[in-house]
Amino acid sequence: MSEQVTGCHGLPLLQPAQAQKHVTVNESLLRLDGLVNLVLQGTARVQPPAVVEGECWGVPAGAMGAWEGQAGRIAIGANGGWVFATPQRGQRAFVLDRGAKGVWDGQEWRGGALTLGMWGGGISAGILEAEVAVGTGAVAATGVEIPSHVLVLGVTARVVEAITGTLDAWALGVEGAADRYGSGLGLGVNSWSQGLLSAPMAVWAPEELLLTALGGAFAGGRLRLAVHYLALRVPDTV
């Protein structure tokens, strides 16, 4: 007898006089456990990880092994293996490795999507995080680039290893605007900056974040940076 499923989550239904009813019921419960308040560990991994019961992944194109042929579906760890569910357009999930909510647009999980139009246009919120070792000298490059074609809301930072050198404080910014995201910032562990712009700023080409020493030079240290931005997506062609 072929399995009957129902609803947007594709839950298997019990059949009349079905034997081993617990198998079907348990699968439905496992699907619900994974899909309600959905959290995806990631959406780009092509090689399945070790199965963790209830853990969910977005299966990308080119997936291998136990995920082969399941591109675009949600893999749910269940009973030592995988069960698969098909997401519905507009379904939301929190994508852990992106640190943002994602919306399924019918083709992919769109990270940070706040809106999703009929033809794929929308607004997305983004975050770019990195831990940076502070270099030496008066100005230290971070290697962290603000993406192009975004509206930057601000940049935040926290010192996780004390900043050393002859400086009194430091500033966070970009070339031509050394203190755009903060100035007079502290050197000790847990010092922080909440570089909120008074108005969102359009960035049309990648801009690298720079640290500028105030009153001296850098010798070392480590901090975490987070760039917060909005991006517009144009409608699809088909």
Backbone as CSV, one residue per row, in Angstrom:
resi,resn,N_x,N_y,N_z,CA_x,CA_y,CA_z,C_x,C_y,C_z
1,MET,0.852,-1.190,0.000,0.000,0.000,0.000,0.887,1.238,0.000
2,SER,0.610,2.204,-0.891,1.431,3.399,-0.960,1.155,4.298,0.238
3,GLU,2.178,5.008,0.658,2.061,5.879,1.818,1.312,7.142,1.437
4,GLN,0.354,7.556,2.269,-0.350,8.807,2.069,0.244,9.853,2.998
5,VAL,0.393,11.072,2.451,0.920,12.173,3.255,-0.058,13.328,3.173
6,THR,0.095,14.274,4.095,-0.837,15.388,4.130,-0.132,16.658,4.558
7,GLY,-0.711,17.796,4.166,-0.270,19.098,4.655,1.071,19.541,4.111
8,CYS,1.460,20.758,4.498,2.695,21.338,3.972,3.934,20.625,4.495
9,HIS,3.833,19.875,5.572,4.988,19.163,6.119,5.083,17.726,5.617
10,GLY,4.123,17.285,4.823,4.183,15.942,4.267,4.175,14.851,5.314
11,LEU,3.354,14.986,6.325,3.317,13.995,7.400,2.633,12.715,6.930
12,PRO,3.246,11.544,7.145,2.609,10.282,6.745,1.381,9.997,7.602
13,LEU,0.370,9.436,6.963,-0.895,9.144,7.626,-1.017,7.649,7.904
14,LEU,-1.713,7.321,8.990,-2.040,5.935,9.269,-3.050,5.427,8.256
15,GLN,-2.900,4.150,7.872,-3.817,3.509,6.935,-4.775,2.584,7.703
16,PRO,-5.951,2.317,7.149,-6.879,1.392,7.825,-6.210,0.033,8.075
17,ALA,-6.359,-0.460,9.274,-5.836,-1.772,9.666,-4.330,-1.890,9.447
18,GLN,-3.630,-0.775,9.526,-2.173,-0.802,9.301,-1.453,-1.507,10.446
19,ALA,-0.486,-2.343,10.079,0.365,-2.967,11.095,1.478,-2.003,11.485
20,GLN,2.052,-2.201,12.661,3.158,-1.395,13.157,2.875,0.107,13.031
21,LYS,1.741,0.506,13.553,1.320,1.905,13.473,2.344,2.855,14.098
22,HIS,3.072,2.358,15.069,4.020,3.232,15.758,5.096,3.772,14.820
23,VAL,5.433,3.016,13.758,6.464,3.470,12.821,6.017,4.758,12.127
24,THR,4.786,4.756,11.630,4.256,5.931,10.952,4.080,7.100,11.907
25,VAL,3.535,6.813,13.093,3.328,7.879,14.076,4.658,8.488,14.490
26,ASN,5.650,7.657,14.746,6.951,8.176,15.176,7.603,9.022,14.087
27,GLU,7.457,8.608,12.817,8.033,9.413,11.743,7.359,10.780,11.676
28,SER,6.044,10.803,11.836,5.337,12.079,11.828,5.821,12.980,12.963
29,LEU,5.999,12.394,14.149,6.458,13.186,15.288,7.870,13.723,15.060
30,LEU,8.740,12.898,14.461,10.100,13.349,14.173,10.103,14.482,13.152
31,ARG,9.228,14.376,12.148,9.126,15.463,11.169,8.646,16.750,11.834
32,LEU,7.626,16.646,12.663,7.130,17.821,13.360,8.202,18.423,14.258
33,ASP,8.927,17.574,14.963,9.973,18.043,15.865,11.034,18.831,15.108
34,GLY,11.338,18.382,13.867,12.345,19.086,13.095,11.833,20.324,12.394
35,LEU,10.596,20.301,11.898,10.105,21.345,11.010,9.383,22.480,11.716
36,VAL,8.806,22.240,12.888,8.141,23.315,13.615,9.196,24.170,14.298
37,ASN,9.120,25.496,14.083,10.173,26.413,14.537,11.516,25.954,13.966
38,LEU,11.557,25.819,12.653,12.655,25.175,11.933,13.997,25.889,12.137
39,VAL,15.004,25.109,12.500,16.386,25.577,12.578,17.225,24.698,11.659
40,LEU,17.866,25.318,10.665,18.760,24.599,9.760,20.194,24.809,10.209
41,GLN,20.949,23.722,10.315,22.358,23.846,10.690,23.144,24.573,9.605
42,GLY,22.741,24.399,8.352,23.395,25.032,7.225,22.656,24.673,5.951
43,THR,23.012,25.336,4.852,22.332,25.098,3.582,23.309,24.886,2.428
44,ALA,24.599,24.770,2.726,25.592,24.657,1.651,26.395,23.360,1.700
45,ARG,26.247,22.579,2.730,27.048,21.364,2.876,26.569,20.283,1.910
46,VAL,27.480,19.738,1.109,27.092,18.720,0.131,27.299,17.300,0.655
47,GLN,28.176,17.120,1.623,28.421,15.799,2.205,27.669,15.689,3.520
48,PRO,26.745,14.742,3.663,25.976,14.648,4.907,26.882,14.462,6.115
49,PRO,26.564,15.127,7.225,27.316,14.918,8.460,26.831,13.657,9.169
50,ALA,27.425,13.357,10.300,26.901,12.277,11.141,25.490,12.656,11.579
51,VAL,24.624,11.670,11.641,23.229,11.933,11.987,23.108,12.310,13.459
52,VAL,22.433,13.420,13.712,22.036,13.813,15.059,20.515,13.868,15.059
53,GLU,19.885,13.117,15.951,18.428,13.026,15.953,17.791,14.416,16.044
54,GLY,16.896,14.713,15.096,16.168,15.968,15.098,16.891,17.122,14.446
55,GLU,18.164,16.950,14.100,18.926,18.030,13.478,18.538,18.147,12.008
56,CYS,18.388,19.380,11.524,17.919,19.615,10.165,18.962,20.371,9.343
57,TRP,19.003,20.047,8.054,19.899,20.700,7.100,19.138,21.004,5.822
58,GLY,19.491,22.124,5.182,19.005,22.395,3.836,19.921,21.702,2.848
59,VAL,19.383,20.852,1.993,20.200,20.073,1.060,20.455,20.905,-0.199
60,PRO,21.731,21.182,-0.540,22.036,21.981,-1.725,22.151,21.130,-2.983
61,ALA,22.253,21.802,-4.126,22.532,21.100,-5.374,23.889,20.424,-5.278
62,GLY,24.015,19.240,-5.871,25.278,18.518,-5.854,25.521,17.712,-4.602
63,ALA,24.498,17.568,-3.748,24.666,16.794,-2.522,24.994,15.336,-2.852
64,MET,25.771,14.709,-1.964,26.264,13.358,-2.200,25.763,12.387,-1.131
65,GLY,26.153,11.151,-1.310,25.860,10.129,-0.315,24.375,9.991,-0.069
66,ALA,23.997,9.960,1.198,22.598,9.769,1.570,21.714,10.928,1.148
67,TRP,22.312,12.064,0.769,21.531,13.216,0.320,21.429,13.311,-1.196
68,GLU,22.039,12.411,-1.912,22.034,12.496,-3.368,20.598,12.465,-3.896
69,GLY,20.307,13.376,-4.824,18.983,13.440,-5.410,17.953,14.161,-4.562
70,GLN,18.371,14.742,-3.442,17.437,15.402,-2.527,17.611,16.920,-2.510
71,ALA,18.253,17.485,-3.520,18.516,18.928,-3.556,17.221,19.721,-3.390
72,GLY,17.295,20.764,-2.575,16.145,21.617,-2.335,15.243,21.143,-1.222
73,ARG,15.522,19.986,-0.649,14.690,19.451,0.423,15.365,19.665,1.782
74,ILE,14.635,19.413,2.832,15.152,19.506,4.197,15.453,18.100,4.679
75,ALA,16.699,17.871,5.097,17.104,16.570,5.648,16.971,16.620,7.164
76,ILE,16.239,15.671,7.710,15.986,15.613,9.152,16.593,14.328,9.697
77,GLY,17.461,14.438,10.685,18.036,13.252,11.305,16.981,12.492,12.089
78,ALA,16.802,11.206,11.750,15.742,10.419,12.388,16.111,8.949,12.389
79,ASN,16.084,8.342,13.575,16.305,6.894,13.721,17.621,6.446,13.086
80,GLY,18.660,7.273,13.252,19.973,6.913,12.741,20.159,7.153,11.262
81,GLY,19.147,7.713,10.582,19.237,8.012,9.153,18.610,9.358,8.864
82,TRP,18.091,9.507,7.656,17.523,10.779,7.236,16.125,10.578,6.673
83,VAL,15.225,11.489,7.019,13.963,11.627,6.311,13.982,13.011,5.669
84,PHE,13.238,13.173,4.584,13.318,14.404,3.810,11.940,15.036,3.680
85,ALA,11.922,16.373,3.788,10.689,17.131,3.635,10.915,18.223,2.596
86,THR,9.884,18.536,1.853,9.970,19.563,0.818,9.476,20.891,1.373
87,PRO,10.321,21.923,1.392,9.876,23.213,1.920,8.887,23.888,0.975
88,GLN,8.037,24.719,1.527,7.063,25.470,0.748,7.555,26.906,0.556
89,ARG,7.266,27.497,-0.597,7.681,28.870,-0.846,7.146,29.777,0.261
90,GLY,8.037,30.572,0.837,7.664,31.433,1.948,7.960,30.835,3.312
91,GLN,8.313,29.541,3.377,8.639,28.918,4.659,9.911,29.535,5.229
92,ARG,9.923,29.752,6.534,11.054,30.399,7.198,11.816,29.413,8.073
93,ALA,13.096,29.693,8.221,13.954,28.899,9.105,15.060,29.802,9.618
94,PHE,15.612,29.461,10.772,16.823,30.139,11.224,18.007,29.299,10.763
95,VAL,18.914,29.918,9.990,20.069,29.209,9.439,21.276,29.507,10.327
96,LEU,21.704,28.489,11.086,22.703,28.715,12.127,24.040,29.209,11.581
97,ASP,24.524,28.612,10.487,25.855,29.000,10.029,25.863,30.363,9.330
98,ARG,24.694,30.926,9.073,24.609,32.296,8.554,24.260,33.293,9.650
99,GLY,23.740,32.792,10.760,23.335,33.677,11.843,22.149,34.542,11.485
100,ALA,21.259,34.050,10.610,20.125,34.852,10.156,18.980,33.946,9.758
101,LYS,17.790,34.512,9.758,16.640,33.784,9.251,16.742,33.664,7.737
102,GLY,16.182,32.588,7.210,16.135,32.396,5.780,14.713,32.113,5.342
103,VAL,14.406,32.487,4.108,13.090,32.209,3.519,13.309,31.381,2.263
104,TRP,12.540,30.311,2.114,12.622,29.483,0.915,11.839,30.169,-0.194
105,ASP,12.525,30.522,-1.287,11.873,31.267,-2.373,11.434,30.362,-3.520
106,GLY,11.517,29.072,-3.288,11.163,28.093,-4.311,12.370,27.476,-4.974
107,GLN,13.544,28.134,-4.817,14.784,27.642,-5.406,15.909,27.532,-4.386
108,GLU,15.926,28.428,-3.405,17.021,28.474,-2.435,16.542,29.104,-1.140
109,TRP,17.353,28.910,-0.085,17.109,29.581,1.186,17.758,30.956,1.113
110,ARG,16.939,31.993,1.126,17.431,33.351,1.013,17.713,33.891,2.413
111,GLY,19.001,33.992,2.752,19.395,34.384,4.097,18.993,35.808,4.429
112,GLY,18.410,35.996,5.616,18.081,37.322,6.105,16.897,37.976,5.435
113,ALA,16.150,37.244,4.606,15.049,37.864,3.858,13.985,38.419,4.800
114,LEU,13.661,39.695,4.604,12.591,40.329,5.364,11.301,40.371,4.558
115,THR,11.440,40.485,3.233,10.286,40.474,2.339,10.604,39.586,1.147
116,LEU,9.553,39.065,0.507,9.710,38.219,-0.671,8.544,38.479,-1.594
117,GLY,8.810,39.180,-2.715,7.765,39.516,-3.656,7.391,38.362,-4.557
118,MET,6.326,38.544,-5.318,5.817,37.498,-6.204,6.873,37.044,-7.205
119,TRP,7.730,37.985,-7.676,8.739,37.656,-8.671,10.146,37.606,-8.086
120,GLY,10.257,37.511,-6.765,11.556,37.297,-6.151,12.259,38.525,-5.630
121,GLY,11.717,39.714,-5.868,12.316,40.916,-5.298,12.130,40.941,-3.791
122,GLY,12.991,41.688,-3.104,12.829,41.751,-1.655,13.942,42.508,-0.967
123,ILE,13.837,42.568,0.338,14.834,43.190,1.198,15.388,42.124,2.132
124,SER,16.719,42.106,2.302,17.360,41.159,3.211,18.209,41.908,4.229
125,ALA,18.230,41.400,5.444,19.128,41.900,6.481,20.332,40.985,6.552
126,GLY,21.522,41.564,6.574,22.736,40.753,6.587,23.644,41.085,7.750
127,ILE,24.470,40.120,8.117,25.499,40.314,9.127,26.760,39.600,8.657
128,LEU,27.881,40.281,8.777,29.180,39.713,8.432,30.044,39.784,9.681
129,GLU,30.447,38.625,10.208,31.217,38.566,11.450,32.612,38.009,11.195
130,ALA,33.573,38.488,11.963,34.934,37.961,11.872,35.678,38.267,13.160
131,GLU,36.611,37.380,13.507,37.537,37.643,14.605,38.873,38.033,13.990
132,VAL,39.412,39.146,14.435,40.561,39.770,13.777,41.728,39.896,14.751
133,ALA,42.910,39.456,14.309,44.143,39.715,15.057,44.631,41.112,14.689
134,VAL,44.886,41.932,15.684,45.301,43.310,15.442,46.767,43.334,15.023
135,GLY,47.041,43.982,13.906,48.411,44.082,13.414,49.189,45.177,14.137
136,THR,50.372,45.441,13.648,51.230,46.462,14.250,51.210,47.726,13.400
137,GLY,51.535,48.853,14.053,51.602,50.119,13.336,50.480,51.050,13.712
138,ALA,50.419,52.196,13.040,49.427,53.219,13.344,48.049,52.862,12.797
139,VAL,48.021,52.123,11.687,46.764,51.692,11.086,46.842,50.187,10.846
140,ALA,45.807,49.461,11.259,45.785,48.007,11.095,44.625,47.619,10.190
141,ALA,44.932,46.956,9.089,43.894,46.436,8.199,43.264,45.198,8.821
142,THR,41.970,45.041,8.663,41.269,43.918,9.283,41.028,42.758,8.320
143,GLY,41.051,43.031,7.022,40.682,42.003,6.054,39.190,41.795,5.947
144,VAL,38.404,42.547,6.716,36.947,42.447,6.696,36.407,43.509,5.752
145,GLU,35.697,43.089,4.710,35.167,44.026,3.725,33.649,44.135,3.828
146,ILE,33.184,45.360,3.927,31.747,45.603,3.819,31.331,45.260,2.391
147,PRO,30.273,44.465,2.188,29.884,44.073,0.826,29.464,45.278,-0.006
148,SER,29.488,45.118,-1.313,29.035,46.175,-2.201,27.516,46.160,-2.326
149,HIS,26.953,47.307,-2.722,25.532,47.450,-2.996,24.667,47.079,-1.787
150,VAL,25.022,47.640,-0.645,24.237,47.434,0.568,24.037,48.773,1.272
151,LEU,23.065,48.801,2.173,22.859,49.931,3.069,23.398,49.533,4.438
152,VAL,24.488,50.155,4.849,25.117,49.809,6.121,24.399,50.533,7.258
153,LEU,23.998,49.769,8.269,23.383,50.336,9.463,24.429,50.683,10.512
154,GLY,25.508,49.917,10.544,26.567,50.167,11.512,27.510,48.991,11.605
155,VAL,28.546,49.157,12.411,29.532,48.106,12.660,29.762,48.045,14.164
156,THR,29.695,46.855,14.725,29.946,46.676,16.151,31.237,45.891,16.358
157,ALA,31.812,46.052,17.545,33.094,45.403,17.833,33.206,45.104,19.316
158,ARG,33.977,44.073,19.639,34.304,43.757,21.037,35.736,43.250,21.108
159,VAL,36.490,43.749,22.060,37.863,43.311,22.273,37.843,41.995,23.053
160,VAL,38.465,40.953,22.489,38.504,39.653,23.161,39.904,39.316,23.664
161,GLU,40.888,40.061,23.236,42.256,39.957,23.764,42.806,41.372,23.798
162,ALA,43.263,41.812,24.944,43.613,43.219,25.150,44.489,43.766,24.022
163,ILE,44.147,44.960,23.561,44.927,45.631,22.526,46.137,46.285,23.184
164,THR,47.300,45.978,22.661,48.545,46.470,23.249,49.246,47.432,22.295
165,GLY,50.231,48.160,22.850,51.007,49.115,22.075,51.127,50.416,22.835
166,THR,51.505,51.455,22.127,51.713,52.764,22.757,50.486,53.656,22.637
167,LEU,49.423,53.167,22.047,48.227,53.964,21.825,47.432,54.185,23.103
168,ASP,46.599,55.245,23.086,45.694,55.534,24.208,44.293,54.978,23.945
169,ALA,43.905,54.925,22.677,42.583,54.451,22.268,42.664,54.155,20.777
170,TRP,41.544,53.766,20.189,41.553,53.454,18.775,40.219,53.833,18.136
171,ALA,40.245,53.913,16.811,39.050,54.246,16.043,38.787,53.156,15.024
172,LEU,37.521,53.053,14.635,37.100,52.039,13.675,36.433,52.743,12.499
173,GLY,36.915,52.455,11.288,36.330,53.093,10.121,36.828,52.480,8.837
174,VAL,36.879,53.289,7.795,37.337,52.874,6.475,38.263,53.954,5.933
175,GLU,38.893,53.678,4.813,39.783,54.665,4.210,39.005,55.949,3.912
176,GLY,39.560,57.062,4.358,38.906,58.354,4.159,37.920,58.722,5.235
177,ALA,37.609,57.805,6.138,36.689,58.065,7.253,37.098,57.161,8.407
178,ALA,38.226,57.493,9.032,38.871,56.599,9.995,38.016,56.312,11.221
179,ASP,37.105,57.224,11.562,36.316,57.036,12.787,34.823,56.910,12.502
180,ARG,34.465,56.482,11.304,33.042,56.397,10.934,32.244,55.532,11.890
181,TYR,32.836,54.454,12.397,32.100,53.510,13.237,32.553,53.520,14.692
182,GLY,33.280,54.553,15.089,33.646,54.666,16.492,35.006,55.282,16.693
183,SER,35.170,56.043,17.793,36.451,56.667,18.121,36.600,56.708,19.633
184,GLY,37.854,56.786,20.106,38.104,56.786,21.541,37.761,55.467,22.186
185,LEU,37.924,54.362,21.439,37.509,53.041,21.908,38.532,52.432,22.843
186,GLY,38.059,51.596,23.774,38.900,51.057,24.833,39.802,49.925,24.375
187,LEU,40.821,49.652,25.204,41.839,48.658,24.877,41.648,47.333,25.594
188,GLY,40.973,47.333,26.727,40.880,46.138,27.552,39.884,45.115,27.048
189,VAL,40.029,43.882,27.563,39.107,42.806,27.216,37.677,43.218,27.572
190,ASN,36.762,42.956,26.658,35.336,43.275,26.750,35.018,44.735,26.473
191,SER,36.013,45.546,26.129,35.699,46.872,25.603,34.908,46.670,24.310
192,TRP,33.963,47.577,24.039,33.109,47.353,22.899,32.768,48.664,22.210
193,SER,32.301,48.526,20.988,31.850,49.667,20.202,30.545,49.307,19.515
194,GLN,29.579,50.219,19.589,28.313,50.046,18.888,28.220,51.174,17.862
195,GLY,28.910,50.952,16.744,29.060,51.989,15.730,27.829,52.152,14.874
196,LEU,26.759,52.663,15.457,25.498,52.841,14.755,25.525,54.160,13.983
197,LEU,25.259,54.100,12.689,25.215,55.304,11.873,23.921,56.072,12.143
198,SER,23.973,57.391,12.047,22.767,58.194,12.259,21.747,57.963,11.146
199,ALA,22.245,57.581,9.961,21.375,57.204,8.843,22.080,56.114,8.056
200,PRO,21.347,55.132,7.525,21.997,54.080,6.722,22.807,54.692,5.587
201,MET,23.953,54.089,5.294,24.853,54.604,4.265,24.991,53.592,3.142
202,ALA,24.763,54.048,1.910,24.898,53.172,0.750,26.372,52.934,0.453
203,VAL,26.738,51.672,0.258,28.100,51.288,-0.114,28.023,50.620,-1.479
204,TRP,28.698,51.194,-2.465,28.585,50.715,-3.836,29.748,49.818,-4.254
205,ALA,30.824,49.836,-3.495,31.981,48.972,-3.757,32.502,48.482,-2.419
206,PRO,33.128,47.294,-2.359,33.612,46.771,-1.090,34.534,47.760,-0.375
207,GLU,34.352,47.898,0.930,35.182,48.771,1.758,35.767,47.964,2.904
208,GLU,37.082,47.988,3.043,37.728,47.251,4.129,37.692,48.071,5.410
209,LEU,37.356,47.406,6.501,37.393,48.057,7.804,38.837,48.224,8.259
210,LEU,39.136,49.409,8.807,40.480,49.733,9.278,40.434,50.145,10.735
211,LEU,41.483,49.782,11.468,41.660,50.217,12.857,42.743,51.294,12.871
212,THR,42.463,52.395,13.529,43.435,53.483,13.606,43.809,53.729,15.057
213,ALA,45.096,53.653,15.367,45.585,53.902,16.720,45.544,55.400,17.010
214,LEU,45.106,55.756,18.204,45.053,57.149,18.623,46.090,57.380,19.713
215,GLY,47.034,58.293,19.450,48.062,58.623,20.434,49.225,57.656,20.467
216,GLY,49.399,56.840,19.458,50.502,55.880,19.438,50.327,54.875,18.320
217,ALA,50.727,53.613,18.576,50.665,52.571,17.553,50.227,51.253,18.185
218,PHE,49.699,50.366,17.328,49.297,49.031,17.766,50.507,48.111,17.881
219,ALA,50.424,47.153,18.832,51.414,46.083,18.915,50.761,44.712,18.836
220,GLY,49.486,44.615,19.201,48.806,43.322,19.167,47.414,43.420,19.753
221,GLY,46.779,42.261,19.882,45.422,42.194,20.410,44.509,41.437,19.468
222,ARG,43.271,41.287,19.868,42.300,40.556,19.039,40.901,41.103,19.338
223,LEU,40.098,41.240,18.291,38.725,41.692,18.480,37.795,41.015,17.502
224,ARG,36.507,41.084,17.804,35.462,40.548,16.943,34.678,41.704,16.345
225,LEU,34.431,41.606,15.050,33.717,42.637,14.318,32.432,42.068,13.731
226,ALA,31.417,42.908,13.639,30.169,42.521,12.993,29.649,43.705,12.186
227,VAL,29.480,43.489,10.887,28.916,44.495,9.993,27.428,44.192,9.830
228,HIS,26.592,45.211,10.012,25.142,45.038,9.951,24.615,45.855,8.771
229,TYR,23.851,45.220,7.881,23.446,45.917,6.656,22.122,45.389,6.111
230,LEU,21.556,46.164,5.180,20.378,45.768,4.422,20.756,45.679,2.950
231,ALA,20.150,44.738,2.237,20.409,44.586,0.806,19.087,44.422,0.068
232,LEU,19.029,44.982,-1.143,17.853,44.851,-1.997,18.105,43.776,-3.048
233,ARG,17.083,42.993,-3.349,17.195,41.990,-4.384,16.238,42.337,-5.513
234,VAL,16.748,42.316,-6.743,15.913,42.660,-7.894,15.042,41.453,-8.257
235,PRO,13.905,41.679,-8.932,13.048,40.550,-9.326,13.786,39.566,-10.228
236,ASP,13.356,38.301,-10.176,13.952,37.273,-11.016,13.551,37.467,-12.476
237,THR,14.302,36.794,-13.368,14.005,36.896,-14.800,12.912,35.946,-15.243
238,VAL,12.708,34.873,-14.466,11.661,33.910,-14.825,10.779,33.640,-13.615
